[in-house]
Amino acid sequence: MTAAIFEQPLRLAQIPSLNYTATTDKFDETWQAPLATLLGLGRAVGADFVEFFLERKNYISCLAEDDAITSISPSLVSGAGVRVFKGGSDCYVSTNDLSFSGLKDALEKGLAIMGLQIPGPQASISEINLEPLRDYGTRRGKDNWLASCPSMQTMGDVLLEANGALAKKADHVQARRAAYFRDWQEVLVASSDGTFARDVRLTQSVGFNLLCADGEHRSSIGERLGNTGDPSFLTAWDYTETAEKVAEAAGKMLYADYVESGNYPVIMANHFGGVIFHEACGHLLETTQIEKETTPFMNKKGQKVAHESLTAWDEGLSAEAFGTFDMDDEGMPVQRTLLIENGILKNFISDRAGEMRTGHPRTGSGRRQGYTHAAASRMRNTYIAPGEHTVEELFASVDKGIYCKKMGGGSVGPTGQFNFAVDEAYLIENGKITKPLKGATLIGEATEIMNKISMCSDDISLAPGFCGSVSGSVYVTVGQPHIKVDNITVGGR
Amino acid sequence: MTIKTAKVQTIAQQAEAIAQKLNITKYDIYGSSVDETSAQVDKGEPKQVKASNRSSVIVRVWNDQNQIGVTSTTNVDETGLALALKTAYEASAFGVKENAPDFSPQATAPAAEVKIEKAEPASVPTLVETLVKAEKGVLQAHEAITSVPYNGIAQREIERFYLNSDGAQRSEERTYASIYLYGKTDQEGRKPRAAGAMRIKSGLSQLDVEGCTQEAADKTISHLDYEKIASGKYPVVFSAEAFLSLLSAFSNMYNAQNILDNRSLSTADSLGTQVASPLLSVYDDELHPENVASETFDGEGTPTRRLPLIEKGILKNFLHSAGTAKRMNAEPTGHASIGAKVSVGLNYLVVEAGDQADEAYQIDSADGVVLIDDLQALHAGVNALQGSFSLPFDGWLVKDGKRISVESATVAGDFREVLKGIQHIEPVAEVTAGGICPRVWVSELSITGEA
C-alpha cells in the first residue's frame, strides 16, 4: 500500500482522503501505514487496545469414494477482524472487505459498539508505531508452500490408489472413503501495542473411513494423519500401512459384543488416546474457562491436581505436528508450556484477553478458526509425558478391565464432567486381551480422573485432531503414552 | 463487497459476462450474506460484543464433457466471481463422469409464498441490557446459582439467493434473534450443576426472554438435589429436544444420498417398511409456521415443502437432491446443499402428537422412569452407521411422580430399537428451535450411572 503524505499530526478529517492502494496477493510491509493509521484512530477515540487480524485462505478438499473421485472442492477466503478493548470488555467486528475503507468501517463499528464517540474532524490522530514486519512467512520456504502442494490431478490419483489398496486389505467392505484436505493460510496481525507480524501456515490431512457389514453386523473405523509444513505430505503417504491398520481394526470390531456397562480399570492406548487429557483436563486449563469460572482448577496453580505419575505439556513446536505454528493468532511467538509436573499444576494456557482478565501470562496460545472469530486461549500440541513403565507392565496390573485402543471424540461440560466414545475396545482378563467390544463410552469428573492415572508407559505417540470451542475449530495434536486409569465408569448396554 | 450491496441481479449479470469470456455455458451460483450482532455478559457487565457482515458464494461449472467443478469464495465482487468461475472450470476436469449433478428440474417451479416477518435490528445497548436483565433473573432465582457462564444474545439478517445459466433466479431475506442462558450452581460440598434454555424468534421484540430466563432458572434449580442412579434397564421418556436430537443424529435412515453411498441404516427397498411403532409419524416441514428460520428453496433452488418421512411407523419418503431423485426415480424434495458433492440434510422436523392422553403414561405420577431432558455429546456417542448410541444426558429419575436429578449417567441403545420400542407419544407437542415434538415414551434402555 502507498499513502498520500500529510504533515503530522494527522487530522481525523484527512483520513477519508488517504489514498491507500492495497496489495491483494500478499500481506507485506505496505500494510503497515494504513493499519498504523487505523490503530491510531482507535486509540485516539479512547480504546484501551485495538488489534487487526487479516486472513487469506486457499483451501481444497478431495474425496474418493470406492473407485471414483466424487468431490474436489476449492475454497478461497479473505477477510479481516478488528478487536477493540475498553476496560474489561471487548468487541470483535469481522468483514470480507479488506479495503482501507472496509477496515475503517469495521473499526468504527467496533468503537461505536464500545460506546466510544468519534471526535470532531480536527482531532489529531497519532499513528501507532508498529514494529518492522516480523515475517514468519519467509521461514523454511513458506512462500513456496502453496505452489509446491499437489495438483488436483495428483490428489485424485493418490486417493484412488489408496482406496484400491484398502479394498485389497479389507473384508466385508460396504463403503470405502479416502479423503484429503490442504489448508493454506496467510495471516497478518497488527495491534496498538506495536505488534506487526505475518505468518503462513500449511495444514494437510489425509485418511480413510471404512464401513464393513456382514448381515446385521457392522463396523466403521476411521484413521487420519495430519501434517503442518510439508508440501509433499500427500505424495509421501504410506497408504498401504494405514490401510492395513484400518482393515484390521474394522475386521476385529465387525463381530464385537457390546460392552457391559460398569466400572473398570482401563488401559488407554497412546496416540489418539490423548484425547482423554485434552477433554478432561486441557480445556479446563484454558483461561477462557477461568473467565467463565467453569474450571475446577482455577485456584489450583501450584497445587496437586493429578497423580504424581503425571506430567503434561502444551506446545506449538513439535516438527510438523498438527498443532504446530510459528506465531499465534495474536502475533506472539509460539511457546512450550509445562501444564502439570508430577501432578502439580504449573501453568494455564493463556491468550491476550486471558492475561488481562485472569492475570495468567500469555503463552502464545491465542488461536482462532479464521477472521470471523476473536482469538481465545486454545490448546496446540497437548500430551502426557512418557513414564517409566512398559506397556506390558500396565496390562499385567489389570485382572479384568477394558483396553481402549482407539478413541473417538469427546467433550467436557461446564461442571467438569467429560465423556469419550471408544471406537475400538477390548476386554482384558488376567492381563491379556481376550475379545473385542463395541459401544463403550467413558464418563467421569475431570478432577477425579486426573488422580486415577496411576501408570504411564514409555511409548508416547501424537495424533492429529480438530478441536471446536469458543473461537471455532482449530487444528490440534493430542498424545500420550499408554496409560492406566485405575477405574472409570464405562457406559454401554 | 457484500451481497446486500451487490444485489442478486448484479451478480447474475456479472456472472453471465464472465462466463461468456471464459466460454462457460452452464453454471449455477448459490450465495448468502449474514449481518450479525451478538453479545455475551458476565455478572451484569458486557463481556464481548461481536458484529459481522460476511458473504460467500459457491459456483458450479459444467464443462463440455458434462463434468462439474465447484469453488466457493468470500469475495463476491467481479474479481472474486471471475476467479471462482475460473477455478471451478479448472476443477471440472476432475468432476465425476457418472451420475454428474444437473440443475434441479424444480429450480424454476413456483416456491411457496410464506409470510416473512422481518424485524428491525435492535441497538447494541438494547441487546446488552436485555441479556444483563436475563442473566440477573437467573442469578436471583436461587442463591445456589452463582454464575451464568454460557449466555448469549444475537440478531441476524440473512439474505440468500440461487441462480443458474438457464435463467432460474430466487432470493429471500429473513431476520431472527436468539437468546440462550446456561446457569451453574456452586454449593459447599456439592458438585456443580448446570442447565439452560434458549429461544429463537424473528426479532428481539418477539423473543420470549422472560420465559427463557424462567426455564433456565427452573431447570438449574431442578438439578440441585441430585442422586446417583443405579445402572440397569429403565423405561425412558425423551423430551422434545432429546428425541429430535436422536432423529437428527440418525438421519441417514431417510437420506437418499447416504443410501446411494451405502452409508445408511436403510436401503432403497426400505420405503414402505415398518421402521417404527405405529404410534410414530415424523414429517420434515421447513415451511411450518413455527419455523422461524424457514427457507423457501434449497441450495439447488428446489422449493422446500412438508415431506412425510414416517407415517404410523411406515417409512414413507427419503430426502432428495436433484441428483439423488434422478437416480432413484423420485422428485427432489428441497433438502439439498450445493457443493462439489451435493449433500442432503434435514430441515425442520415435526413429530406428530399422539391422539390422546393415557393414564398409564403420566409423567407426574410415573414411577421408576428416567426422563431425559437433554442428550449431550452426540458428535462422539452416536455411531450412525451402526445405529447405536451411548450418550451422557441431563435428566431425572421419576419416583412416585417426584423428579430426582440424575447425577451423571449415560443412556445407550440402538436407534431402530428405540423407534420400535415407542410405547406412548404424549398429546401435546413442544415447539423447539430444531422442530416440534411431544414427549416420547420408550420401553427400556440401558442407563449407566457413575460409580
Interface residues (C-beta under 8 A of the other chain):
Chain A: S61 L63 E65 A68 I69 T70 S71 I72 S73 P74 S75 L76 V77 S78 G79 G88 S89 D90 C91 Y92 V93 S94 T95 N96 D97 K109 G110 A112 I113 M114 G115 M152 Q153 G156 Q174 A175 L211 R218 S219 S220 Y258 S261 G262 N263 E291 K292 E293 T294 T372 A374 G408 G409 G410 S411 G413 P414 T415 G416 Q417 N419 F420 A421 K438 G439 A440 T441 I443 G444 E445 N487 T489 V490 G491 G492 R493
Chain B: M1 T2 T37 D42 E45 P46 K47 Q48 V49 K50 A51 S52 N53 R54 S55 G69 V70 T71 S72 T73 T74 N75 V76 G80 L83 A84 T87 A88 E90 A91 A93 F94 G95 V96 E98 V124 P125 T146 S147 P149 Y150 Y182 K184 K191 P192 R193 A194 S231 D261 N262 R263 G339 A340 K341 Q376 A377 H379 A380 G381 N383 L385 Q386 G387 S388 S390 L391 P392 S408 A409 T410 A412 G413 S446 T448 G449 E450 A451
